[in-house]
Amino acid sequence: MAQLKCKACGYVIDEKKLGDVCPACGVPKKAFEPWTDDMSPRRRTLLGLNLHPIALHFPQAFSAMIPVFILAGLVLPLPFGLEVSQAVRLLSVMVFPFALAAFASGIIDGMTRFKRLGTPSLVRKIVLGLIFLAASFSLSLLAIFNEALDPVRWHVLGLSLLCVMLQVALAQIGKKLMCVYLPGR
């Protein structure tokens, strides 16, 4: 089946499935041109699994929930405050292993998507990713070695906010790279 690509947004669709407008951006059907996928089936399958996008959502969610739970724990009456503290501790411990999985899947995604990892955007993303790993490791260590949240609450809050800021910066780079596929391989 012939495939077409929208000249405006890059959306690819089977010719028989295309209606009068691009399903992604709404431009008329005449904005489409014939397209051939020159990526190897193995590479296309690996990228199609979306391992990196899936893996990175866990540490993002955990890091973003920690500040919310810390603030909730300050206003909730006992025993809810204690339960929220335990939730913060669990989330803090879990950030690092999931961050490590996101980093590893990002390296695999980068090696699959691009010819090399040494491009300026990828180097910046790797460096920020390593800083995020260090921050998430520190956050996890704080939670592991402090059974009570009270003495380290503000450190946990600061590290979780740092993790969130690093993830926003990583996402900004990732958005620009998301739809880049180099041909071949």
Backbone hydrogen bonds in HBPLUS format (Angstrom, degrees):
<---DONOR---> <-ACCEPTOR-->    atom                        ^
c    i                          cat <-CA-CA->   ^        H-A-AA   ^      H-
h    n   atom  resd res      DA  || num        DHA   H-A  angle D-A-AA Bond
n    s   type  num  typ     dist DA aas  dist angle  dist       angle   num
A0015-GLU N   A0002-ALA O   2.83 MM  13  5.64 171.9  1.83 160.7 158.3     1
A0035-TRP N   A0003-GLN O   2.90 MM  32  5.45 153.1  1.97 143.6 137.9     2
A0004-LEU N   A0013-ILE O   2.84 MM   9  5.50 167.0  1.85 163.0 166.5     3
A0013-ILE N   A0004-LEU O   2.94 MM   9  5.50 156.3  2.00 152.3 159.8     4
A0005-LYS N   A0033-GLU O   2.78 MM  28  5.40 157.6  1.83 155.1 162.4     5
A0033-GLU N   A0005-LYS O   2.95 MM  28  5.40 152.0  2.03 137.5 144.8     6
A0006-CYS N   A0011-TYR O   2.81 MM   5  5.18 158.9  1.85 146.5 153.5     7
A0010-GLY N   A0006-CYS O   2.84 MM   4  4.81 141.8  1.99 128.6 139.1     8
A0007-LYS N   A0031-ALA O   2.92 MM  24  5.70 168.5  1.93 151.6 155.4     9
A0017-LYS N   A0014-ASP O   2.98 MM   3  5.40 143.7  2.11 111.7 122.4    10
A0018-LEU N   A0015-GLU O   3.35 MM   3  5.47 154.4  2.42 102.5 109.7    11
A0029-LYS N   A0020-ASP O   2.84 MM   9  5.12 131.9  2.07 147.7 137.1    12
A0022-CYS N   A0027-VAL O   2.82 MM   5  5.39 154.0  1.89 153.2 162.0    13
A0026-GLY N   A0022-CYS O   2.89 MM   4  4.60 141.7  2.04 124.3 133.9    14
A0031-ALA N   A0028-PRO O   2.98 MM   3  5.83 167.5  1.99 125.8 129.5    15
A0032-PHE N   A0029-LYS O   3.13 MM   3  5.89 159.1  2.17 126.1 127.3    16
A0184-GLY N   A0038-ASP O   3.30 MM 146  5.99 152.8  2.38 122.4 129.7    17
A0044-ARG N   A0040-SER O   2.89 MM   4  6.13 164.6  1.92 160.1 165.0    18
A0045-THR N   A0041-PRO O   2.87 MM   4  6.01 156.2  1.93 147.1 153.3    19
A0046-LEU N   A0042-ARG O   2.99 MM   4  6.25 162.7  2.02 148.7 153.0    20
A0047-LEU N   A0043-ARG O   2.98 MM   4  6.21 166.2  2.00 153.7 157.2    21
A0048-GLY N   A0044-ARG O   2.81 MM   4  5.87 144.0  1.94 139.6 150.9    22
A0049-LEU N   A0046-LEU O   3.31 MM   3  5.49 151.3  2.40 100.4 108.3    23
A0050-ASN N   A0047-LEU O   3.14 MM   3  5.72 158.9  2.18 114.8 120.8    24
A0054-ILE N   A0050-ASN O   3.11 MM   4  6.22 158.6  2.15 152.1 158.3    25
A0055-ALA N   A0051-LEU O   2.86 MM   4  5.96 168.3  1.87 153.5 157.4    26
A0056-LEU N   A0052-HIS O   2.99 MM   4  6.06 159.7  2.03 160.5 163.6    27
A0057-HIS N   A0054-ILE O   3.29 MM   3  5.74 149.7  2.39 109.1 117.2    28
A0060-GLN N   A0056-LEU O   3.36 MM   4  6.40 152.1  2.45 140.1 148.1    29
A0061-ALA N   A0057-HIS O   2.94 MM   4  6.01 162.9  1.97 145.5 149.8    30
A0062-PHE N   A0058-PHE O   2.94 MM   4  6.15 170.8  1.95 160.8 163.3    31
A0063-SER N   A0059-PRO O   2.93 MM   4  5.88 167.2  1.95 143.3 147.5    32
A0064-ALA N   A0060-GLN O   3.01 MM   4  6.11 156.2  2.07 146.5 153.3    33
A0065-MET N   A0061-ALA O   2.94 MM   4  6.05 143.7  2.07 146.6 156.2    34
A0066-ILE N   A0062-PHE O   3.15 MM   4  6.33 145.5  2.28 150.3 158.0    35
A0069-PHE N   A0065-MET O   2.87 MM   4  6.09 164.0  1.90 162.5 167.0    36
A0070-ILE N   A0066-ILE O   2.85 MM   4  6.08 157.9  1.90 156.6 163.4    37
A0071-LEU N   A0067-PRO O   3.02 MM   4  6.19 168.5  2.03 149.6 152.1    38
A0072-ALA N   A0068-VAL O   2.91 MM   4  6.12 154.0  1.98 145.0 153.2    39
A0073-GLY N   A0069-PHE O   2.79 MM   4  5.93 152.3  1.87 147.8 155.1    40
A0074-LEU N   A0070-ILE O   3.22 MM   4  6.53 130.4  2.48 139.1 151.0    41
A0074-LEU N   A0071-LEU O   3.19 MM   3  5.22 137.7  2.38  95.8 107.3    42
A0075-VAL N   A0072-ALA O   3.13 MM   3  5.46 140.1  2.30 105.0 115.3    43
A0076-LEU N   A0072-ALA O   2.94 MM   4  6.01 143.8  2.07 156.5 167.3    44
A0080-PHE N   A0077-PRO O   2.95 MM   3  5.84 115.1  2.38 135.9 142.1    45
A0081-GLY N   A0077-PRO O   3.18 MM   4  5.79 148.6  2.29 120.9 128.6    46
A0082-LEU N   A0079-PRO O   3.09 MM   3  5.33 123.6  2.43 101.8 115.3    47
A0083-GLU N   A0079-PRO O   3.11 MM   4  6.47 156.2  2.17 151.6 158.6    48
A0084-VAL N   A0080-PHE O   2.85 MM   4  6.09 156.7  1.91 153.9 160.3    49
A0085-SER N   A0081-GLY O   2.99 MM   4  6.17 150.2  2.08 138.4 146.7    50
A0086-GLN N   A0082-LEU O   3.01 MM   4  6.33 150.4  2.10 144.8 152.1    51
A0087-ALA N   A0083-GLU O   2.96 MM   4  6.27 147.8  2.07 142.0 151.3    52
A0088-VAL N   A0084-VAL O   2.87 MM   4  6.18 153.7  1.94 150.4 157.4    53
A0089-ARG N   A0085-SER O   2.96 MM   4  6.21 155.8  2.02 143.7 150.5    54
A0090-LEU N   A0086-GLN O   2.92 MM   4  6.17 161.9  1.95 148.7 153.0    55
A0091-LEU N   A0087-ALA O   2.89 MM   4  6.09 169.6  1.90 153.7 156.6    56
A0092-SER N   A0088-VAL O   2.85 MM   4  5.97 157.6  1.90 148.5 155.2    57
A0093-VAL N   A0089-ARG O   2.98 MM   4  6.23 154.0  2.05 148.8 155.3    58
A0094-MET N   A0090-LEU O   3.02 MM   4  6.24 153.9  2.09 149.1 156.5    59
A0095-VAL N   A0091-LEU O   3.06 MM   4  6.21 128.0  2.34 145.8 157.5    60
A0098-PHE N   A0094-MET O   3.41 MM   4  6.47 165.5  2.43 152.5 156.7    61
A0099-ALA N   A0095-VAL O   2.77 MM   4  5.90 146.5  1.88 152.3 163.6    62
A0099-ALA N   A0096-PHE O   3.05 MM   3  4.88 115.7  2.48  93.5 110.0    63
A0100-LEU N   A0096-PHE O   2.82 MM   4  6.02 156.5  1.87 159.0 164.9    64
A0101-ALA N   A0097-PRO O   3.06 MM   4  6.32 152.4  2.14 139.1 146.2    65
A0102-ALA N   A0098-PHE O   2.91 MM   4  6.14 153.9  1.98 142.6 149.9    66
A0103-PHE N   A0099-ALA O   2.82 MM   4  6.05 156.8  1.87 149.1 155.5    67
A0104-ALA N   A0100-LEU O   2.91 MM   4  6.10 168.3  1.93 151.7 154.8    68
A0105-SER N   A0101-ALA O   2.91 MM   4  6.03 162.7  1.94 147.2 152.4    69
A0106-GLY N   A0102-ALA O   2.86 MM   4  5.95 139.4  2.02 138.2 149.9    70
A0106-GLY N   A0103-PHE O   3.12 MM   3  4.95 120.1  2.50  90.2 105.7    71
A0107-ILE N   A0103-PHE O   2.96 MM   4  6.31 149.2  2.05 149.9 157.5    72
A0108-ILE N   A0104-ALA O   3.04 MM   4  6.35 164.0  2.06 150.8 154.9    73
A0109-ASP N   A0105-SER O   2.82 MM   4  5.92 157.8  1.86 141.5 148.5    74
A0110-GLY N   A0106-GLY O   2.79 MM   4  5.93 158.0  1.84 144.2 150.6    75
A0111-MET N   A0107-ILE O   2.90 MM   4  6.13 160.0  1.94 151.3 156.3    76
A0112-THR N   A0108-ILE O   2.95 MM   4  6.10 142.6  2.10 143.1 153.7    77
A0113-ARG N   A0109-ASP O   2.78 MM   4  5.86 159.8  1.82 153.5 159.1    78
A0114-PHE N   A0110-GLY O   2.92 MM   4  5.67 158.6  1.97 144.3 149.7    79
A0182-LEU N   A0113-ARG O   3.46 MM  69  6.47 173.2  2.47 168.6 170.6    80
A0123-VAL N   A0119-THR O   2.85 MM   4  5.99 163.3  1.88 167.0 172.4    81
A0124-ARG N   A0120-PRO O   3.01 MM   4  6.13 162.9  2.04 146.6 151.4    82
A0125-LYS N   A0121-SER O   2.94 MM   4  6.13 152.7  2.02 142.0 150.0    83
A0126-ILE N   A0122-LEU O   2.82 MM   4  6.03 154.8  1.89 148.2 155.0    84
A0127-VAL N   A0123-VAL O   2.89 MM   4  6.11 164.5  1.92 154.3 158.2    85
A0128-LEU N   A0124-ARG O   2.99 MM   4  6.14 169.0  2.00 148.6 152.1    86
A0129-GLY N   A0125-LYS O   2.82 MM   4  5.89 148.0  1.93 139.6 149.7    87
A0130-LEU N   A0126-ILE O   2.86 MM   4  6.12 148.1  1.96 147.8 155.6    88
A0131-ILE N   A0127-VAL O   3.01 MM   4  6.34 154.5  2.08 149.3 156.4    89
A0132-PHE N   A0128-LEU O   2.84 MM   4  6.09 155.3  1.91 146.6 154.0    90
A0133-LEU N   A0129-GLY O   2.86 MM   4  6.13 150.2  1.95 141.8 150.3    91
A0134-ALA N   A0130-LEU O   2.96 MM   4  6.25 156.0  2.02 145.2 151.1    92
A0135-ALA N   A0131-ILE O   2.93 MM   4  6.21 160.6  1.96 151.4 156.6    93
A0136-SER N   A0132-PHE O   2.82 MM   4  5.99 162.4  1.85 152.7 157.9    94
A0137-PHE N   A0133-LEU O   2.81 MM   4  5.92 149.1  1.91 145.2 154.1    95
A0138-SER N   A0134-ALA O   2.97 MM   4  6.19 158.0  2.02 146.0 151.6    96
A0139-LEU N   A0135-ALA O   2.95 MM   4  6.18 156.8  2.00 145.8 152.5    97
A0140-SER N   A0136-SER O   2.92 MM   4  6.11 158.8  1.96 144.7 150.1    98
A0141-LEU N   A0137-PHE O   2.89 MM   4  6.14 159.9  1.93 150.6 156.2    99
A0142-LEU N   A0138-SER O   2.96 MM   4  6.18 161.3  1.99 151.2 155.9   100
A0143-ALA N   A0139-LEU O   3.16 MM   4  6.43 158.4  2.21 146.2 151.6   101
A0144-ILE N   A0140-SER O   2.87 MM   4  6.10 154.1  1.93 151.5 159.3   102
A0145-PHE N   A0141-LEU O   2.95 MM   4  6.04 167.7  1.97 157.4 159.4   103
A0152-VAL N   A0149-LEU O   2.99 MM   3  5.60 136.9  2.18 120.5 132.3   104
A0153-ARG N   A0149-LEU O   2.78 MM   4  5.30 108.1  2.30 156.2 169.8   105
A0155-HIS N   A0152-VAL O   3.03 MM   3  5.22 121.4  2.39 103.6 119.1   106
A0156-VAL N   A0152-VAL O   2.87 MM   4  6.11 163.9  1.90 165.9 171.0   107
A0157-LEU N   A0153-ARG O   2.87 MM   4  6.13 157.4  1.92 147.5 154.5   108
A0158-GLY N   A0154-TRP O   2.93 MM   4  6.02 163.2  1.95 139.2 143.9   109
A0159-LEU N   A0155-HIS O   2.88 MM   4  6.10 166.0  1.90 153.0 156.7   110
A0160-SER N   A0156-VAL O   2.88 MM   4  5.98 158.7  1.92 149.0 155.4   111
A0161-LEU N   A0157-LEU O   2.93 MM   4  6.14 156.7  1.99 150.6 157.1   112
A0162-LEU N   A0158-GLY O   2.91 MM   4  6.13 151.5  1.99 144.9 153.3   113
A0163-CYS N   A0159-LEU O   2.87 MM   4  6.13 156.0  1.93 146.7 153.3   114
A0164-VAL N   A0160-SER O   2.95 MM   4  6.24 154.8  2.02 144.9 151.5   115
A0165-MET N   A0161-LEU O   2.93 MM   4  6.21 161.2  1.97 149.3 154.0   116
A0166-LEU N   A0162-LEU O   2.91 MM   4  6.16 161.0  1.95 153.8 158.8   117
A0167-GLN N   A0163-CYS O   2.92 MM   4  6.12 152.6  1.99 146.8 154.6   118
A0168-VAL N   A0164-VAL O   2.94 MM   4  6.24 146.1  2.05 147.7 156.9   119
A0169-ALA N   A0165-MET O   3.05 MM   4  6.35 159.6  2.09 147.8 152.8   120
A0170-LEU N   A0166-LEU O   2.86 MM   4  6.11 157.5  1.91 147.9 154.7   121
A0171-ALA N   A0167-GLN O   2.86 MM   4  5.96 152.0  1.93 140.7 148.5   122
A0172-GLN N   A0168-VAL O   2.98 MM   4  6.25 147.8  2.09 146.0 154.2   123
A0173-ILE N   A0169-ALA O   3.29 MM   4  6.64 156.3  2.35 147.1 151.8   124
A0174-GLY N   A0170-LEU O   2.84 MM   4  6.04 164.8  1.86 150.5 155.7   125
A0175-LYS N   A0171-ALA O   2.78 MM   4  5.90 152.5  1.85 149.9 155.0   126
A0176-LYS N   A0173-ILE O   3.10 MM   3  5.44 122.7  2.45 103.8 117.2   127
A0177-LEU N   A0173-ILE O   3.22 MM   4  6.54 139.4  2.39 143.2 154.8   128
A0177-LEU N   A0174-GLY O   3.07 MM   3  5.01 125.9  2.37  94.0 108.5   129
A0178-MET N   A0174-GLY O   2.80 MM   4  5.68 123.5  2.12 148.0 162.6   130
A0180-VAL N   A0177-LEU O   3.08 MM   3  5.37 167.5  2.09 119.6 121.3   131
